[in-house]
Amino acid sequence: MLISSLILFFALACHVALEAPAETAPYLVILGVAQDGGLPHAGCQKNCCREAWKNPKLHRRVSCLALVDPVSSERWMIDATPDFKSQLRALEKITPPSGLSGIILTHGHIGHYTGLMQLGREVIGATDVPVYAMPRMMDFLSRNGPWDQLVRLKNIALRPMQNDVLIILNSRLQITPFLVPHRDEYTETVGFRISGPRKSAVFIPDIDKWEKWDRRIEEVIAGVEVAYVDGTFYADGEISGRNMAEIPHPFIVETMARFASLPMTEKSKVRFIHLNHTNPALRAGSPAARAIEQSGFRIAVEGERVGL
């Protein structure tokens, strides 16, 4: 009887620990929603960027999210973008400034790792900031300047990741990288499953067509509460004078058509992120944005939080 009571006690204690109050639960926060060049985009003379140059309220930072544990005051950023400086500042406004517990990289395209330069002696002069990277990404950072200097001077400390191998960030947050097909000129590309005590999320900012993946995206979405997925382009023909087959992201209209038969509970999990500056869905109230929302999906918004 005593043993049974003890087992019940510990089971209830574990349950209470998992069901942390909302104000103390870890969470993710969106720090950027745009493709690698942000909005406005360098060299762009189109209306989308002309309007954004005139109106700072239309600016959108490069795709990035942060994981925060308010109990331990630990903070991680997923990807180090060209907007690293302002994204770190945005994070400091919502959490007590306490340094970074780590940076977790998806791949080696400029919008996803070049913010690491801010950690060097020319700027922050950081010490041993953990940078989680896949094997080719680690090799790339170790062998090529200026990134190898960050390693030599111990501004960053590389931490290896492996496909489908769980990484325990702390007692309440875990992350699992998984390989996705993409233009892997220098490094492999991964998405992440992010798990907290109560909820989980998936983050896939860059991928080629869903059909090229050896997994079904529907099954991935079914296993989480929120799914941030590649929404780079709304539809074919969005970039004039360029063969969009060379940059084969899944168009938002293709993804919505693929998910059309899913129940609304599944559609509502999907939030498009990593939107190119040409993507009309970046503009609130546009026909594209309304079509997405009316179909049951959402567009990621800077500053939104999801409790984990």
DRENNU-853572 format. One record per residue (C-alpha): residue in one letter; x, y, z. Coordinates in pm, whole numbers. Layout:
N
r, x, y, z
A, X, Y, Z
...
***
This chain:
308
r, x, y, z
M, 0, 0, 0
L, 285, 236, 91
I, 465, 162, -237
S, 147, 225, -436
S, 97, 557, -257
L, 453, 663, -331
I, 415, 574, -698
L, 94, 777, -715
F, 263, 1070, -540
F, 556, 1080, -781
A, 325, 1040, -1081
L, 117, 1337, -966
A, 430, 1539, -895
C, 562, 1472, -1244
H, 224, 1565, -1391
V, 222, 1895, -1203
A, 577, 1969, -1320
L, 477, 1909, -1681
E, 166, 2125, -1653
A, 358, 2440, -1564
P, 151, 2758, -1526
A, 125, 2950, -1852
E, 331, 3240, -1719
T, 625, 3011, -1639
A, 597, 2775, -1936
P, 873, 2793, -2196
Y, 773, 2944, -2529
L, 889, 3024, -2878
V, 871, 3376, -3017
I, 893, 3481, -3381
L, 1170, 3733, -3448
G, 1143, 3748, -3826
V, 923, 3620, -4107
A, 1091, 3724, -4436
Q, 1318, 3544, -4680
D, 1697, 3589, -4654
G, 1699, 3946, -4789
G, 1420, 4079, -4569
L, 1177, 4354, -4666
P, 1269, 4595, -4815
H, 1509, 4397, -5030
A, 1844, 4521, -5163
G, 1823, 4643, -5522
C, 1448, 4595, -5553
Q, 1269, 4872, -5743
K, 923, 4715, -5725
N, 630, 4868, -5541
C, 663, 4618, -5255
C, 1003, 4760, -5160
R, 947, 5122, -5263
E, 656, 5138, -5021
A, 856, 4965, -4748
W, 1147, 5210, -4782
K, 901, 5494, -4725
N, 723, 5328, -4434
P, 932, 5153, -4166
K, 613, 4987, -4036
L, 622, 4769, -4348
H, 975, 4642, -4278
R, 1001, 4269, -4209
R, 1307, 4098, -4061
V, 1457, 3774, -4185
S, 1301, 3446, -4072
C, 1411, 3356, -3719
L, 1262, 3233, -3396
A, 1378, 3216, -3037
L, 1314, 2966, -2759
V, 1278, 3109, -2410
D, 1260, 2944, -2070
P, 1140, 3214, -1828
V, 1222, 2999, -1526
S, 1589, 2941, -1605
S, 1625, 3268, -1806
E, 1781, 3067, -2089
R, 1735, 3178, -2451
W, 1822, 3017, -2781
M, 1791, 3156, -3133
I, 1719, 2936, -3432
D, 1930, 3081, -3713
A, 2158, 3385, -3704
T, 2025, 3616, -3972
P, 2152, 3940, -4127
D, 1906, 4107, -3886
F, 2075, 3947, -3583
K, 2141, 4281, -3415
S, 1782, 4401, -3413
Q, 1647, 4053, -3340
L, 1869, 4021, -3035
R, 1745, 4362, -2923
A, 1383, 4254, -2976
L, 1451, 3946, -2764
E, 1604, 4158, -2490
K, 1287, 4368, -2476
I, 1072, 4068, -2389
T, 1315, 3872, -2171
P, 1575, 3981, -1917
P, 1909, 4029, -2099
S, 2109, 3723, -2003
G, 2320, 3637, -2304
L, 2241, 3356, -2544
S, 2235, 2994, -2434
G, 2295, 2894, -2794
I, 2228, 2945, -3164
I, 2083, 2657, -3364
L, 2144, 2664, -3740
T, 1925, 2527, -4018
H, 2171, 2562, -4310
G, 2433, 2763, -4496
H, 2234, 3015, -4700
I, 2304, 3378, -4619
G, 1982, 3450, -4434
H, 2042, 3174, -4183
Y, 2397, 3196, -4050
T, 2572, 3521, -4148
G, 2455, 3696, -3832
L, 2722, 3495, -3652
M, 2967, 3770, -3751
Q, 2813, 3989, -3481
L, 2964, 3756, -3220
G, 3321, 3832, -3332
R, 3575, 4063, -3170
E, 3474, 4347, -3403
V, 3132, 4362, -3235
I, 3019, 4160, -2928
G, 3343, 3972, -2867
A, 3144, 3681, -2731
T, 3290, 3388, -2543
D, 3203, 3028, -2631
V, 2846, 3084, -2748
P, 2723, 2733, -2834
V, 2641, 2704, -3205
Y, 2457, 2384, -3295
A, 2526, 2268, -3650
M, 2502, 1963, -3874
P, 2828, 1794, -3992
R, 2872, 1981, -4322
M, 2775, 2308, -4157
M, 3034, 2250, -3883
D, 3299, 2176, -4143
F, 3204, 2486, -4341
L, 3233, 2713, -4036
S, 3561, 2554, -3929
R, 3737, 2578, -4266
N, 3620, 2907, -4415
G, 3683, 3267, -4314
P, 3568, 3473, -4144
W, 3377, 3201, -3958
D, 3685, 2996, -3872
Q, 3817, 3295, -3678
L, 3509, 3283, -3456
V, 3602, 2922, -3380
R, 3974, 2991, -3326
L, 3912, 3286, -3098
K, 3647, 3090, -2909
N, 3374, 3342, -2981
I, 3162, 3041, -3067
A, 3177, 2679, -2957
L, 3050, 2438, -3222
R, 2809, 2171, -3103
P, 2736, 1879, -3337
M, 2386, 1778, -3444
Q, 2282, 1458, -3619
N, 1976, 1379, -3826
D, 1682, 1269, -3610
V, 1891, 1274, -3291
L, 1729, 1453, -2998
I, 1913, 1746, -2838
I, 1821, 1825, -2477
L, 1858, 2201, -2433
N, 1751, 2192, -2070
S, 1512, 2000, -1847
R, 1208, 2152, -2024
L, 1310, 2209, -2385
Q, 1422, 1964, -2651
I, 1489, 1999, -3021
T, 1533, 1741, -3295
P, 1684, 1825, -3637
F, 1568, 1641, -3948
L, 1710, 1662, -4299
V, 1501, 1823, -4572
P, 1573, 1850, -4947
H, 1706, 2191, -5047
R, 1981, 2353, -5254
D, 2270, 2225, -5042
E, 2564, 2394, -5215
Y, 2773, 2422, -4897
T, 2583, 2250, -4617
E, 2293, 2019, -4553
T, 1953, 2170, -4460
V, 1738, 2078, -4163
G, 1406, 2160, -4007
F, 1336, 2119, -3637
R, 1082, 1961, -3408
I, 1069, 2166, -3088
S, 927, 2006, -2774
G, 831, 2160, -2441
P, 648, 2025, -2134
R, 302, 2072, -2286
K, 326, 2142, -2658
S, 548, 2094, -2959
A, 612, 2279, -3284
V, 786, 2224, -3613
F, 1000, 2479, -3799
I, 1077, 2428, -4170
P, 1173, 2767, -4316
D, 1341, 2626, -4629
I, 1257, 2316, -4831
D, 1217, 2215, -5193
K, 884, 2080, -5317
W, 705, 1861, -5062
E, 708, 1573, -5309
K, 1090, 1563, -5295
W, 1090, 1484, -4923
D, 1098, 1126, -4800
R, 840, 1214, -4533
R, 481, 1323, -4560
I, 442, 1676, -4432
E, 87, 1592, -4323
E, 223, 1333, -4078
V, 478, 1580, -3944
I, 207, 1839, -3882
A, -17, 1580, -3715
G, 246, 1526, -3446
V, 270, 1889, -3330
E, 47, 2175, -3216
V, 200, 2444, -3443
A, 382, 2416, -3778
Y, 588, 2699, -3925
V, 647, 2602, -4287
D, 813, 2741, -4597
G, 600, 3013, -4752
T, 873, 3177, -4963
F, 659, 3232, -5273
Y, 285, 3263, -5303
A, 256, 3140, -5663
D, 451, 3071, -5982
G, 553, 3373, -6188
E, 606, 3588, -5882
I, 961, 3680, -5988
S, 959, 3821, -6340
G, 1241, 3724, -6573
R, 1357, 3429, -6363
N, 1302, 3057, -6393
M, 1142, 2974, -6060
A, 1216, 2604, -6110
E, 1572, 2698, -6008
I, 1440, 2794, -5663
P, 1182, 2517, -5611
H, 1020, 2614, -5285
P, 662, 2486, -5244
F, 433, 2771, -5349
I, 181, 2865, -5083
V, -102, 2793, -5327
E, 43, 2442, -5381
T, 66, 2379, -5007
M, -290, 2497, -4950
A, -415, 2274, -5234
R, -228, 1977, -5088
F, -378, 2041, -4744
A, -727, 2122, -4873
S, -879, 1796, -4748
L, -730, 1824, -4398
P, -968, 1903, -4114
M, -972, 2262, -3997
T, -796, 2162, -3675
E, -492, 2059, -3883
K, -504, 2357, -4119
S, -510, 2598, -3825
K, -171, 2466, -3712
V, -1, 2586, -4032
R, 172, 2924, -4029
F, 364, 3031, -4338
I, 706, 3184, -4276
H, 1019, 3285, -4475
L, 816, 3497, -4720
N, 1006, 3656, -5008
H, 983, 4035, -5046
T, 775, 3979, -5361
N, 524, 3760, -5179
P, 190, 3946, -5170
A, 96, 3760, -4852
L, 348, 3978, -4665
R, 107, 4268, -4699
A, -173, 4249, -4443
G, -515, 4263, -4601
S, -394, 4174, -4950
P, -602, 3929, -5157
A, -327, 3668, -5102
A, -328, 3717, -4724
R, -707, 3699, -4714
A, -709, 3381, -4927
I, -469, 3213, -4684
E, -672, 3309, -4379
Q, -1006, 3221, -4539
S, -867, 2876, -4621
G, -795, 2817, -4253
F, -420, 2881, -4253
R, -216, 3162, -4101
I, 83, 3379, -4180
A, 356, 3404, -3916
V, 377, 3745, -3746
E, 680, 3900, -3581
G, 642, 3899, -3205
E, 388, 3617, -3181
R, 446, 3365, -2905
V, 355, 3000, -2872
G, 364, 2838, -2531
L, 546, 2507, -2518
***
